[in-house]
Amino acid sequence: MSIESKRKEALLYHEKPTPGKIKVVPTKKYATQRDLSLAYSPGVAEPCLEIEKNPNDVYKYTAKGNLVAVISNGTAVLGLGDIGPEASKPVMEGKGLLFKIFADIDVFDIEVDTKDVDAFIETVKNIAPTFGGINLEDIKAPEAFEIERRLKEELDIPVMHDDQHGTAIISAAALLNALELADKKIEEVTIVVSGAGAAAISCTKLYKAFGASEANIVMTDSKGVIRKDRTNLTPEKAEFATTRDLHTLEDAMRNADVFIGLSMANLVSADMLKSMNDNPIVFAMANPDPEIEYETAIQTRKDVIMATGRSDHPNQVNNVLGFPFIFRGALDVRATAINEEMKMAAVIALAELAKDPVPEQVNIAYGKTRLNFGRDYIIPKPFDPRLISKIPPAVAKAAIKSGVAREPIQDWQAYTDQLLERMGNDNKLVRLLLDRAKSNPKRVVFAEGDHLDVLKAAQTVWDEGIAIPVLLGHKKVILELMKELDFDASEVEIIDPKLDEERERRERYAQEYWKEKSRKGITLYGARRRMRERNYFAAMMVKEGDADALLSGYSRSYPTVVKPMLDLIGLAKGATRIAAVNVMVTEKGPLFISDTSINIDPSATELAKIAQMTAKTVEMFGMDPVIAMISYTNFGSSGHPNATKIKDAVAYLHRYYPHLTVDGELQMDFALNKNMRQDKFPFSKLNGKKVNTLIFPNLDAANSTYKMLKELNGADSIGPIMMGMKSPVHILQLGASVDEMINMAAVAVVDAQEKEKKLREQTGS
């Protein structure tokens, strides 16, 4: 994708369908006049009077306790510099989005039109009663230091300038672990800091808090080493000025143990890296391009422990590992500040988390057999689901211990459970899926490549590295549409099965097909004719190994696309039928729904097989399946055949697949409401667990349910995912959206990865 295309895509993302990235939604009922009279006049007067008597009740009756202000004056926005408050708003909204999706914290972004320190501070102080915490963002140094210091002194709610402390906290955790691997002590190592802005100063102060010696720290800025004999130093720089005979970054790097880069790209040469001590620790965190390229560093020194700010290399120092969870812990104890003890607790919790066994969900997301603590894994990954249950409690405990908590937590297990429940509001399933696909992209045939939306999806999966698209269709149309979309990808294969240039491949495919089907009524002429049809041709590409996976169905009915897949690809070994599952990305977490596309009225045994195949698909997504078999009855309350077949399917599963967590028959509300289920059916095998998989008694129910969720609740759908096929072929719903096709391309890639892995295990290769 060209630079101009990316620019247009970013602008369109922010403009459509609704401008911006965040909105306010009601948390109370508002359907009736009674509801409205409680929400506003006259009922609203009662909490007002209670808060007047006891100001702390504002946390009891309003959203203050979960509301953070992200505040900026736009003077140091990303790498864009001083662009003003209005221009900073998209960044502040983006920060709000991250707060919400990672820690379920609500945000108002506030852009203040002043560069005057006193005016800015006064503005924040005046609006502070609205909020449970203040996140300062993108304010230039040195003003940022004074603004944060004074607000922390004058307000009784948590205040943090994330640009300073976020990077400090994450990099400190990485540093502690890197030093452990290098067998070095923080009190003894020489640290070179390139950069003297807010983040660099904060990082260095935090390293000192963990024991780094001021005498062993050298800080540089654009003028070179910051020395005591330099004039006009700010107080922040003066703290780290040195008397050592060092003048340039190159001088400072010689015999250093640690390099911390918060400056500019390509400042560090290979020779400078070679001059460092054994097992050098290099955190090149300039974005988007680091002070030394990752590949250059690891090729220059095999013993280097390297971290960057980029997601495409190991050990990404990413602030999202810190600020959402630090504020979460601070808010949950109604802390009056975020102090050094809380920041240090977050550092230690992050460092320790990297040493714990990594959940399979994270291994799958990053395409690793097993992430283990080591040189390429010194800090947790941003999608690690344990972050929400580990970092906030550590921060909250430090707040209580240091005396800044106004609402100490008594039951820590209940608090942890509450944190985990919060994350049901935003699961990271799609992001994990896309990241896993990117770890090992496969060739995916888009059988309807001459349709605009299909081509848009193919363009995205190519640009994002999700898959290697192979485009089938009318070549002239495809090329015209690619030009219209600015889809400049000369490496993408375009195939028109009807053109003479494909004659040799058509004939080869036809011969293979005829050889296999000649005793099943297929003539050579018929085989040749079918190879001119895109779905037969695409299926043969996968069958013959010319592609790894296939997507079709955007413009054709489901049955017409299923037929050639069954005819050519066939069932996987051990499978007795195929089925389809849709993953619904809901506010309460992902729901796997089967069978949404294939089996009209399955028998009890067939339902059991569908449940077993669906369980394997859930596991492919890195989750443990918890399966409810859905009916209009609960546990034998009806003797009708429609109900007894569910009961029989459950009995079959309990007998032949005892390791599966499955039960039924259950009505939908009891399946999804674990409190109701526990109360009425304490014997259920599902009790104490959150159901994530629903097996419906027939196609009517499953198909209608997933489409209803999609249309009424706006739930994203991934699917239908074909199960039971020998090769990764997946059939889209008629008229699928671009996003749905992108997600399905990722599913096809992951399916191909899994089948490839299984084949290797079977063959021992």
N, C-alpha and C positions, 0 to 999 in steps of 0.2 A: 504494500500500500504506500502510495506517495505521501510526502509530507503534507501536501494540500488536502489529500483524502483524509488523513488522520485528523487534520485540523477541523474539517467539516464534520467528521464523525463525533469529535469531542463537543463541538458546538451543538449538534443535533441532540446528543445525549442530554445535555443540560437544558435544552429548550423544550423537547417533546417527551411524553404527551402533556406534561405539566412543567412549567419552568421551575428550575431548582431541584434540590435533592431531598428535602425534608418537609414534613407538614405536621400540624397539630391534629390529633384525633381525640374524641371524647372517651373518657374512661367510665362514665356512668350512663345509665339509661336516660333516654330523652324522648321517648315515643309519646308519652301522654302529658296532659296538662299538669297532672300531679308531679310527674318527673320534673317538669320545667319549673314548677313552683318550689321544688326542693333545691334545684340547681341554682336558681336565682331568687328573686324576691317572691314571697317573704322568707322562704326557708333558709336562704343563705345567711340571714342575719344571725342565726344561732351559732354557727362556728365562728363568725366574726366576734361575737361577744365573748366566747370562750377564749379566743386568742388574745383579746384585749386583757382578760384577767390573767392569762398565763401565756406569754409570747412563745414559749416552747411548743405550745399546742399547734403552732403553724405547721409543724412537721406531721401532726396527727390528722389535720383536716385539709391540707393542701398538698400539692405536688412538689413543694420545695425540697423535700428530702431526696428526690431522685432527679433533680434539675440542675444542670451545670450551664454556666454561661461561657461560651467560647468568644473571647473578646480580643479585638485587634484594632490597630490604627493603620494597618496596611503599609508599614514602613520597611518591612523586611520579609516580603512574601516569597517563599520558596527561593528559586534562583532569579526571580524577577525583580527584586529590589523594592524600592519605594514606589508602589503603584497606586497608593491611595486606598481609602476605606471601601469604596464601592467595588473597586476591582478585586479586593481581597475576599469579598463575600463568597464566591464559589469555593474557595479554600476552606473558609470557616464552616460552610454547610457540609463540605466533605468531612471535616473533622467531626461534626455532629453525627454524621452517618456512621463513622467508625465507632464513636462512643456507643451508639445504639446497637450496632450489630455484634460488637464484641462484649459489651457489658450491660446492655439493656438500660443505658442511662439516657434520659431525655436531655435535649440541648436546645437553647435559644442562641443563635449566633448574633453577635452585636458588634457592629463596626462603628468606631468612634472617630469623628472627624476632627482630630486635633493631634498636633505633634508636641504640644506643651505638656510636660510631665505632670505638673500640678493639676491642670485641667483634666487630663486623662484619669488621674488617680481620683479626683473629686467625682467624676462621672461614674466610675466603677463603684465607689463607696455609696453613692446615692441610689444605685440600682441593686446593690448587694442583698437587701432584704428579700428579694424575689428568689434568690438562688441558694442551693445547698453547697455549691462550690464554684470557683472561678478558674477557668483555664485560659491563661494568657497565651497569645499566639502571634507569631510573626511581627514582633516589635523589635526594632533595631537596637543594637548595643551602642553606647553604654546605657541608654535610657532604660532598657529592659531591666537592668540590675536594680536601679533605684525604684522603678515602678513595682517590681515584685517585692522588694524588701519592705517598702512602706505599706503596701497593701497587706502583707502578712502581719505587720505590726499593728495595723489599724482595723482589720476585720476579724471576725470571730468564726469565719468559715474557711474551708481549705482553699488555698490559692497556690497555683503552680504554673510556672512558665515552662511549657512542655519542650519548647525548642532547647532550653537549657538542660532540664533535668531528665527528660525522656531518654535522650541519647546517653546521658551520663549513667543512668540506671542500667540500661541494656548493655552498654559497653563494659560497665564495671562487672556485671555478672559474667560476661564473656571473658574478661580479663582474669578474674579469679580462676576460672576453669582452665584457661590457656596456661596460666602460671603453674597450675597443678600438673598439667600434662608436660610442661617443659621442665618440671622439677626445680622451680625457682621460687623465691620468696618475694612478696611484694615490697617488703622493707629494704630489700637489697638491690632490686633491679633499677637500671637506668631507663627512664621514660622520656621519649622525645614527642612533644605535642606540636603538630603542624597546624597553625591556626590559633587565633586568640579572640575569637568571637564568643558569644554567650554560651554556646554549646561546649566549646573547648575549655573555657574557664570552669564551667560547672562540672564537666568530666574530671578535670584535674583536681578540683576540690574534693570530689567524691572519692577518687583514688587515694587522696591523702587521708580521708576519713577511714579508709580500710588499711592504712599503714604505709603508703608510699612516702618515701622520704623527700622533703622539699629540696634537699641538696642534690638529689638524684634526678630532678625534673628539669628539663630544658624545653622552653616554649618558644616557638618562632611565629612571626607574622610576615607580612609582605616585605618588610625591611630586613628580615633575617632574624638571628637569635635575639630575643629580648634580654638585654643586659642591664645591669644596675647603673652603668654609666650613660645610658640613654636618657635624654631629657623628655619632658612632657608625656610621661607614661600615665595612663589611667590607673587608679588604685587597683583595679582588677588585674591589669598586666603587671604592675609593680610587685604584686604578691609573688609572681613566679619569675621575676628577673634573676639572672644568674651572674656570678662574678667569674665563672670559668672562662678560659680563653677560647671561646667558641663564637663564630660570627655568622656562619651560614648553616643551612639545613644539612648540607653535606658534612660539615664539621661535626654537627651534633649527632648525626647517624652513626658515626664511627664508634664501634664497640658498644653501641646501645643494645638493650635487651627488648625494648618495646617501642613501637612507633604507633602513635595515635594521629590519624589524619582527619582533620575537619577543615579542609582548606580548598585546594583546587586540584583539578585533574593533572595527572602526569608530572607531578613535582619530584617523584622519587624514581631514580634510575636503577637499573639492575646492579650497577657497581655500588651504589649507595646501600642496597640491600645486602650485597656480599660483604660489606664492611661491618655489618652488625654481628653481635655475638652468636654463639651456637643457639639453636632452637629459637630464632627470632620470632617475636609476636608482632604481627603487622595488621592493624585495623585501619584500612584505607576507606574512609567513610564518606568522602566527597561524592555527591550525586549530581548527575547520573553517572559520571565517569570518575573512578577512584584515583587516588594519588599515584598508584601503580596498578596496572592491569593484573587481574587475578592470574591469568595464564602466564604472564611474564614472571610474576612472583614465584609461582610454584615450579616453574621451569628453572629459575635461577637458584632457588634454595629448596632442596627436598625436605629440609627440616623446618621450613617456615610454618607457623600457625597463622592462618590468614582469615580475616573477616572483612566484609565490605557492607555497603548499604544496599546492595543489589540482591534481588530475589533469584537471579539465575546463577548464583554461586553459593557454595556452602557458607554457613555462618553469617546470615544476614542480620545486621544490627538494625532492627526495625522498631520504631517507637511504639507501634501498635501492640508490642509485647508488654508495654508498661502502662501508659496513661489511662486506658479504660479500666484496668484492674486496680490501679492505685486509687483512682477516684471512687471506684466501687467500694473498696474496703473503707475508705475515709467516710463516704456518705453513710454507709451502713452502721457506723458507730457514732454518727453525727459529730465527727471530729471538728475541732476548732482550727485545725491547721494540718498541713502536710509537712511534717518535720523531718529532720535528718534520720531519726530512728525508723520512721516509716519507709523512707526511701531505701535505707540500708536493708530493711527487712525484705523489701521487694527484690533487691539485688540477690540476697542470699537464697530466697525462694526460687528465683529464676535459675540461679546457678545449680541448685540442688535438683531441680526438675529435669535439667539436662542429663543428669546422671541416672535417673530412674528409667526402668524399662519403658520403651516407647509404645503407645497403643498401636495396634495393627492398622487402625484407621489412618494414622499419620504415616506409617510406612507405605501404605497403599497410595496415599495422596501424593507422596513424593517419589513414588516409583522405586522404593528401596526394599531389599529383602529384609533388612533389619537395621534401623538407625541405632547406633551405639555411641556412647560417650567417647569422644576421640577428637583428633585434629580437625575432622570435617564436621563435627557436631559438638559445639561447645555452648550453644544456646538453643532453647526450644524453638520449634517452628511456629509461625503465627497461627496456623490452623490447628494447633494442638488443643484438643478439647479440655485438657486438664488445667489450662491456664486459669479459667474462671473459678475453679475450685481450690487452687493452690495460692495464687497471688493475693486476692482480696483478704482471705483469712490471715495471712501473714502480716499484711498491712494493718488490718483491724487489731490484731493482737498487739502490734507495736504501738498503735495509737492508745490502746488501753493501758499498756505498761508505762508509756511515757506521760500519761496523764492528760491527754488532749481529747479523750473520748467522752462524750456526754451521755451516750446510750450504750453501755458495755453489753456485749453479747454473752449470754449465759449458756446456751445450748449450741455448741459448735457443730455438732453433726446435723442438727436441724438447719443451721445456717448454710452449711455446705450443700445440703439437699435443695435449699431454696436457690442457691446460686446455679446449680445444675438445671433446676426447673426453669430459671430465667432464660437459659440458652435455648430452650425449646422455641422461644419466640423468633429466633433466627438461627437456623442451622446452616452449616457451611457445606452442605452436600454438593451443590453445583460447583463451587470453587474447588473442592477436593477432587471432584470428578474431572474437571478441566485440567487441573495440575497433574493428575495422574496420567491423563492422555498425553500431555506435553512431555512427560518424562521419557516416552518411547513412542513417537508418532508412527502411525501405520498408514498404508495406502487405502483410502476409502473411495469406492466408486460412487459418484453421485449420478444415478441413472437418468435423472431428468435435468441435466446441466444446462439445457436451453430454456429454462424458466428463470425469470429474474430473481425471485426470492431464493430459489435453490442456489443460484450463482452467488447471491449475497452471503448465504451461509457458507458456501465453499470458500469465498474470499476471506471471511473471518477465520475459518479454521486454518487456512493457509497462513494468513498474516500472524495469527497468534501461536502458530506452531502446534496446534491441536492434532492435526492430521495432514496427510499428503493427499490432496484431492485428485481424483481422476474424473474428468468431466465427460459424460456421454450425452450425445444428442446431435442436433443439426449444427455442424461445425461453424457455418457462416453466421448463424444466429448467436451462437455462443461467443464468437469473436466480437460481434457487434455489441452484445450486452457487456462484455468485459471492458470494451472501450468506454461505454457509457458509465460504467461503475469505476473507471480508472483502476481496474483489476490488472495490474501489470505483473504478470507472472509467467515468464517464458518457459520456466521449468515445469509448469503444470501441464500434464498430459491431457490432450483433448482428442476424443475418439468419436467418430461418426460411423457406426456399424454398417451403414448402407453404402459408404463410399468405396470406390475401387481400391483405394490405398489400404483398406482393411480386408481385402479379398483373401489374402493368404491366412490371416488369423481366423476369419470367418470359416474358411474351409477346414482349418485344423480343429476348431471348436465343433463344427458340424460332424466331422468324422468321429471325434471322441464321443459326442452325444449319441450318434447313430450306433456306434459300437456297443454302448451301454443299453440302449433302448430298442435295438433292432428286433428283439423278440417280444417287445411290448407294444407293437403296432406302429412304430415310428419308422418311416422310410428315410432314405438318404435325402431325397428331395424335401421331405417334411423337416428334417433336421436343418438343412440349409436355409429353408424359409424362416424357421424359428430364430436362427442366429442373426437375422436382420432385425429382430425385435430387441429393443434395448434391455428389457429385463432378463431375457434368456441370455443375451450376450454378456450382460453384467454378471449374472450368476456364474457363467462359464469362466469369466475372468477370475473370480474368487476360487472356483473349483480347481482351476489349472494353476493357481499360484501367481497369476499376473496382477492380482490385487489381494489385499488382506481382508477387506470388509466391504459391505455394500449397504447403501441407503436408497430406497425407492418408495413410491406411493404418494408423493405430493400431489400428482395430477391424475391419479388413477384410483379406482375403487380397491379396497383392501383385498377382496377375494381374487381379483384379476392379477394382483401382484404376488399373492401367496402361492398361487398355483405353480409358476415356474420355479420358485424357491424350493418347494417340496419336490418337484419333479427332478431338479438338477442337484440340489445340495443334500436333501434328505435329513433324516434324524441323526442326532448324535448317538454314539455307542451307548447302549443301555437305556436310551429314551424310547418310550412307547407312544408318545404324542408330543405335539408342540402346544405352547400356550403363550400368553403375553401378559406382561405386568407393566403398569404405569406407576411411576413414582410421583406422588403429589407433594410439592414443597409447600407445606402449610405453616401457619404461624406457630403451631404447636410442635413442629418438627416434621420430618419426612414420613409419609405413609405410602407403603407399597400395596397396590390394589391389583388383585388377580381374579379371574382371567378376563381381561378387558376387550379381547378382540377375536378369539378363536373358537372356543368350545361353547356351544349354545346351551346345552343342558347336560353337564357332565354327571356321570354316576359317582357313587361314593368313592370307589377306587380311583376314578379319574380325578376327583377333587383332591384326594390324598396325594396323588402324583403331582398335581399342580402346586399344592402347598409345598411339597418337597423341592420342586424346581425353583419356586419363588424364594424359598429359604436360601438356596445357593446364590441366587441373584442378590439378595440382601447382603450376604457375606461378601460378595464381590465388591460391594460399596463400603466394606470395612465395618459393617454393623452386625450385631447379634440379632437374629430374627426373633421376634416375639409375636406369635401368630394367633389371631382370633379367627375362628371359622364362623362366618356371619349367617344368621337366619332371622326369621321373624319370631322365633321362640328362644327360650333359655333352658338349656340342660334338660331335655326330655319332656318339656311341658306340653308338647303336641305329638300325637302319633301319626300325623299326616306324612305321606312319603317324602314330601319336600323338606320336611324337618328331619325325619329319620335318616335320610341319606347323609346329612351333615354329621349326625351322631355316629353313623357307621364310619364315615371318613376319619373322624377324630379317633375312634377306636383303632382303626387301621394304623394311623400315624403313631399312636401310643404304643402299639405292639411292635411295629417294624422300624420305627424311627424314634426310639425312646429319648434320644439326646435332644430332639427338637422341643423348644418351648412353645407348645400349641395346645389350645383348648377350645371348647364349644360344645353344642351350638350356643351362640350368644347373639342377643340383639345389639344393634350398633351402639346405643348409649352405654350399655354395660361393658362393651369391648373397649370403649375409649375413656370411660370414667372409672379410674381404678378405685376410687373411694366407694362408689356405688357397688362395684364388683366385689370388693372386699366385704362390704356390709351384708350383701345378699347371698353371695356364694363364696364363703371363706375357704371352701375346699378346692377352688380353681387353681390350676397350675400357673395361671397368669398373675396371681396376686403378688403384689409388691413390685410388679414390673409394668413398664409403659409399653403398650401394644404399638408396634410399628408396621404390622403386616395384616392385611384384611383379605381373606379368601371368601369370595361370594359364591352363592349356590348356583348362579347361572350367569350367562352373558348379559342379559337384560340388566340385572342388578349392578354388576361391576362396571359396565360401560356407562350406564346412566349416572352412577355415583361419581366416577372420576370426571365426567364432563360437567356435572353440576358443581363440584368443587372448583373446577377451573373457571366456570362462568360466574358463579355467585360470589365466591370468596377471592377470586383473582389469584388462586393458587397456581404456581408454575407447575407444568407437567413435563416429566421426562418419560417418553415412551410413545407407543407401545414397545417394550423391549421383548424381542422374541426369545423364547426359551425352548431348549430341546433340539436346536438345529446343529448340524455337524460343523458348520462354518458360521462366522459372524455376519449374518444378513438380518437387516432390521427394516421394518416397513412402517413408514410414516403414516399418520392420519391424513386424510385428504385435506389439502389446504393448510398444512402445518405452518406455523409462524417461523420466521427466520431463527429466532432464539431456540425454538423447539428443535429445529434441524441442527443447530450448532450443538445443542446438548446431546442429541442422538448420534451425531458424528463422534462425540467424545465417548459415548457408550459403546459404539462400534469399535473404536480403538481399544478401549479397555477390555472389551470382549475378546478381541484378537490377541491382546497381551495375555489374557488368562488362558486362552486355548493354546497359545504358543508355549506358555509355561507348563501346562498340563502335558503337552506332547513331549517336552523335554524330560519331564519327570518319568513318563512312561518308557521313553527310549533310553534314558540315562545319558543323554547328550547335553 
